[in-house]
Amino acid sequence: MNPRRIGPLTVSSIGLGCMSFSHAYGTPPPDERAERVILAALDRGVTLFDTAALYGFGANETLVGRVLRAHRSKIVLASKGGLAGVPFPDGMKRVIDGRPETLRRNCEDSLGRLGTDVIDLYYLHRWDRQVPIEDSIGAMADLVKMGKVRTLGLSEVSAAALRRAHAVHPIVAVQSEYSLWSRVVEIAVLGACREIGATLVAFSPLARGYLTGALRDVNALEPKDIRRQMPRFAPDNYAANLQKLTRFLAMAGEVGCTPAQLAIAWLLHQGDDIVPIPGTTQLAHLDENLGAANVRLSAQQVAYIGALLHDRTVAGARYSAASQSEVDTEQFG
């Protein structure tokens, strides 16, 4: 995988999103399987590993830290603060909190779970709009000065918020959902990233399984799978979306790759400043995803694929109203 840059960091062109080992898509896999996939990714040339304090309420960082500690010098380790689990009388709950003292505590907790002295790329997971973004980034900049963090990033922010943050401290990466069916970053955020020299780290590049063509029946999803709360995966919407996938699946056959590889390859062809981080709990899917780095597309194919599927062809919103309210996307322009 030809290397790409995130600020001063050199990373593999495809990273590994580690969230699904502990969080979001129903019952997590056994730790033994997760460890095999992580080490296989390392063995196959992946150097960017992405986790967060939120995932599994710390369990994901603990897992990633334990598995990769012996290989720390070979990898770029990314994590996130400002959105974490907080204990309440009725259990742990996710809380967005961008106050400086909270971000400092989040970072210390993450360093302990990861078993490392420094996090290479530390994101503000969500902008807490009760706190000026300048205050949150100022606190994170202090973490850089203290040597606890090497570089800073933002997740799911508007172009305006990105520019405000960058004025306080250089932002080297923006992590946002970016795939054929989630293209809102193309409105302004991608341009703002290029303006300041930040890399776009694309999560859910396979549209949470939709672009693989393998997810046919959303009624089979586990009760706690987060896709059950997403309008695009509501049965009626998803049935309509499957109808729009037919030509894309045919295109993968023409190119000579799998649908998953075509989706990731399309992203890689959007520019050298795009780094997809697909997640998987299966070794076969890991190999399939990484194979996208070898798929070559012509400019005509890239344009054709991009016209087949996009936000305007999709039935249903990306998030529920409640989840959308947490994301700084109402001013992506």
N, C-alpha and C positions, 0 to 999 in steps of 0.2 A: 504494500500500500504506500503510494507516494506520500511523503510527509507534507503536512500543512502547518501553518503558523497560527498560534493564538498569542498575540503580543510577542514576548520574548521566548515563548515556549514552542517547542517543536512536537507535533502530535501526529499520530496516524490519521490518514484521511477519513477513516471510520472509527469512531470510538465505541465504547460499550456503556449503555445506560443500565445501571444496576438496580433501578427501582423495583422491577418485577420480582426480584429475589425475595422481597420482604413486604410488598405493598401493592395495593391497587387492583390486581386482577384475580381476586379470589384467593384460594388457599396457596400460600407460598410453597415452593418446592423444598424438599429436605436440604439442609445445609450441605450435605455431601454432594448433591447434584449441582448446587449453586457454585460450590468450590471448583468442581470439574469444569464448568463453563467458564468461570473467571480465568482459571489457569490455562485453559485451552485458548482463550482470547489472547492472553499474554504470549503464549507459544506461537500463535499465528500472526503476531506483529502488532496487535493492538497496544497502544501506549496511553490512551486517554480513557480513564475510568471515572464515571460520574455517579455521585451519590448525594445524599442530603440528610440533614438532621431529621427532617419530617419522616423519611421512609422507614416504616416499621417503628416509628418513634425512637429512633436511634439504633435499632437492630441492624439496619442495612450498613451503616457506617462500621459497626462492630464486626460484621461479617467481612466486608471489604478490607478493613484494616487487618484483620487476622490473616486472611488469605494472601494479601499482597505485601505484608510487612517485610518479608524476606527479599522482595523484589522492588523495594521502594525507589532505588536509584534508577530503575529502568522505566518508570511510569510517570505520567502527569496525573495527579490526583485532584479531582474537582469535587467540592461539596458546597453546601448552601446553608445560610442562616436567615433569621428573620421570619421563619415559619417553622414551628416545631410543636411537639406534643407537650401539653401542660396538664398536670394532674388536677382533677376536680373531684368533688365528693362522689360523683357518679361515673368516674373513670377518666382516662386520658382523652384530651380533645386537641385538635389542631388549632393553633392560635397564630395569627399574623401579628408580629410585634417588632417594629423597626427602631425602637428606642436604643440609643447608644449602649446603655448598660446591658440590655438584652442581647444585642449583637456580640458584645464582648463575651458574655456568658455562653452564648451559642457556640462561638468559636472555640472557647476553652473546652467545652463539653465534646465538641467534634474532634478536636485534637486528641483528647483522651481516648475516645472510642476508636479512632483510626490508628492510634498507636504511633503517631508521627509528631515531629517537632514543627512542621510547617505544612500548610495546605497550598498547593501550587496555584489553584484557581478557586477563589471564594466568591460565590454569588450572593447577592441579596435576592432571596427566593421569591418574595413578593414585596412590592413597595407598600408599606403601611402608610396610607394617606392621612393618618392622624399625626404623622411625623414628617417634617420637610425632608425630602430625599437628600438634601445637602447635609442634614444632620446624620442620617444613617450612613451615607458614604464617608462622611468625615470620620465617624467612628471606625469604619472599615479601613480607611486610610491609615489610621493609627495602628491597626493590626499589622499593616504592611511595614510601617516604621519599626514596630517591635519585632519583626522577623517571624511572626506567626503565620503570615499569609504572603504569598509572592505577588499575585496579581488579582485584580477585581473584575467581577462581571455582574450583570443584572439578568433577571429572568422575567419574561412576560411584561415588558414595559413599552410605553409609547416612545416615539422619536423625540418628543419634547422632554420627557423625563430622562431619556438617555443623554441628551445634550446637557441638561442641568447637572446630572451626576458627573459627567465627564469633565465639567468645568471645575469640579472639586478635586477629582483624582482620575487619572487615566483609566478608562474602562476598556478592557481588551476583548471582552466577549459578551454577547447577548444570547441567552438561551431562550428559545421560543418554539412553539409548535410550528413546524414547517414541513409540508408535504404537498402532494398534488391536490389534496382536497382541503388544505388549510394554508391559504396563500396571503393572509392579511398582512404579513410582514413585508410583502412586496409593495404595499402602498407607500410606506415611508420609512419603516424601521431599517430595512436592508440598506436603503440609501443613506440613512444616518450612520449606520455602522461603517459603511465605506467612506463616508466623510471623515470620520474620526479614526479609521483604521482598525475597527473592532471586527472580530470574527463572529459570524452567526452560527451558533451551535444548535442544530435542529433536533429537537426531541420528537418522538412519535412520527418518524419519517415514513412508517408503513401505515399511518392512519389508524393506529391501535388495532392492527390486524386486517382492516378492510382491504388494503391494497395487495395483500397476499393472495386474495381470492379464496382463502381456505375457510374463512369465517362465513358460514352460510346461514346459520340459525341462531339468532341472538337470544332466543328463548332458552338455549342450552347454557348460556352464561351463568356462572355461579351467582347466588343472591347478593354477595358482597362485592361483585365485580363493578368497578366504577363506571364502566360503560353503560350499565343499566340506568344510570342517571343522566346520560348524555343524549340529547334529542336526536342526534344523527343515528343512534343505535336503537331508537324506539322501533318496534316491529314494523309499523307501516312505512316510516321513513327509510328504514334499512332495506326493506324490500324494494323500494324505489331506487335506492342507491345501488343495489346489486345489479339492477337492470342497466345502469349506466357504466358498469364495470366491464361489460362484454368486449368492447373494442380494445380496451386496455389489455385485457388478458390475451386477446388475439395478437396485439402488437408485441407482447413479450415473446410469443411463439415465433413471430417473424424475426425478431432480433436474435433469438436463440438463447434466451435466458429465462429465469423464473420471473413471475410478476413482482415478487419482493425485490429481486435484483434490479429490475427495470425502474422501480420506484426510487430506490436509493441512488442508482446511477443517474437518474434525471436530476436529483438534488446535487450530486457531485458535479454535474455539468453546468450548474448555475453559477459556478465560480470557485476559485481556489480558496476563497474566504468563507466557504460553507463546510461545516464538519457535522455530518449526521451521527447521532448516537442511538442507533436502534438497540432495544433491549430484547432479551430472550432468555428462557430457562432451558432451552434445548440445544444440545451440541449440533444437531443437524441444521437447525435454523441459524446458529452462529456461523457455520461454514457457508451457508447459503447467503447470508447477509454480507459477509466479508467478500464473497465472490463478486459483489457489485463493483468493486474497485477495478475489476478487469473488463467491465462492459464498456464498449466504446460506441457512442452515438453520434450521428451526424447532426449538424445544426438543424437540418430539416426534421429529423426524428425528434429532437428535443422540442422543437416548436409544435410539432404534431401532438406529442404526448401531453404537453402543457395545455393544449387546447381541448383535449379530450375530457379532462377532469380538472375542475377548479371550484372555487367557492360558490360560483353562481350555478353550477350544475348539481350541487349537493342539496339533498332534502334534510332540513333540520339544522339547528344551531350547533356550534361547537360545544358549548357548555350550557348547563341550566342557568336560569336567571341568577340564582344564588351564587353559583361558582363564577359566573361572568362578572359579578359585582366585585370580586376580589382581584380581578385582573385589570391592569392599567392599559386597556385597549380601546377605550372609547374615543381616544384621540390619536389613534395610530397615524393619522395624517398630520 
